[in-house]
Amino acid sequence: MVNGGAVTVEEIIDRIDAWRGRPVSIRPLTSGLTNANYRVDVDGRAFVVRIPGASTELLAIDRGNELHSARVAAALGIGPAVLHHFPDSGATVIEFLHGRPMTNATLQEPGMPGRIAATLRALHAGPRFLRDFDMLGLAEGYWAVIERRGFPVPPGYRARRPVIQEIGAALAAHPLPSVPCHNDLLADNYIEQDGRLRLLDWEYSGNGDPAFELGNTCRELDYDEDRVRELCRAYFGRAPASLVARISLHTITSDVGWTLWAAIQTGISRIEFDFSAYGAARWARAGAAMDSLDFPRWIEAVRRPDARAEA
């Protein structure tokens, strides 16, 4: 049996009346780091069965919120359709999006920042999600789990907490209006279909700072400073120092949050993946950014009295 946790993919398949007695093939999808995902072909039509990983409540994942956001995104034409949901296990069956899987390389092609911005503007203009999202608030929750459970602490994290709190205070000085965001925009969560970019995986969705959304995907896609500015200009229509700095600070908050996420995953995940190395790389990158000559300039830019007017 192919098992992703408390329920098997075969058990989910057996619960779908329309699939009974039809030819079915199952193929694991290997891109996810939290859940078990399978491509299931039924009579030549492809679906995705998604089974939540173990103890994901420690990662602050709200499956009801995820389901709501996924349905909103599907109605906007941004996410795949949700076809079945099983509340007892949290498993879902969604539309398989046929298209070009994206990578960091493809998302750095000419014009991609503008295409990303167009998809995000459509999402951010849509109906609000159920929950709010703040990465530094989430990180504080992760830190509490790490201390309570005795999971490995990123080296030097305690010493850097005052600097991380300084980032939070600077970002709070002139907040942007919150919008419904995806919040986990690595390359695997994009797919190109019929000339547009669509988005997968709504676990961390919530209403939040659009600059976090941009900073998160800039960090995930390894965007350099020129591409950060290009994405900022494509999304906001301009790229003043305050907005570029805000996005840049959020590349750090993204790495901080996923560093602590990885520390928890080392203790709970059943997926074969080196979460320790993943978290160490994230933390080293966050530390380098906090130690950079740009960092104080970013802090000052988002705190300036005219930052609100520029945004």
Sequence and secondary structure as in RCSB ss.txt:
>XXXX:A:sequence
MVNGGAVTVEEIIDRIDAWRGRPVSIRPLTSGLTNANYRVDVDGRAFVVRIPGASTELLAIDRGNELHSARVAAA
LGIGPAVLHHFPDSGATVIEFLHGRPMTNATLQEPGMPGRIAATLRALHAGPRFLRDFDMLGLAEGYWAVIERRG
FPVPPGYRARRPVIQEIGAALAAHPLPSVPCHNDLLADNYIEQDGRLRLLDWEYSGNGDPAFELGNTCRELDYDE
DRVRELCRAYFGRAPASLVARISLHTITSDVGWTLWAAIQTGISRIEFDFSAYGAARWARAGAAMDSLDFPRWIE
AVRRPDARAEA
>XXXX:A:secstr
  BSSSSBHHHHHHT GGGTTS EEEEEE   SSSEEEEEEETTEEEEEEE  TTGGGGT  HHHHHHHHHHHHH
TTSS  EEEEETTTTEEEEE   SEE  TTGGGSTTHHHHHHHHHHHHHTS   SSB  HHHHHHHHHHHHHHHT
    TTHHHHHHHHHHHHHHHHHS    EEE     GGGEEEETTEEEE   TT EEE HHHHHHHHHHHTT  H
HHHHHHHHHHHS   HHHHHHHHHHHHHHHHHHHHHHHHHHHH  S S HHHHHHHHHHHHHHHHTSTHHHHHHH
HHHSTTHHHH 
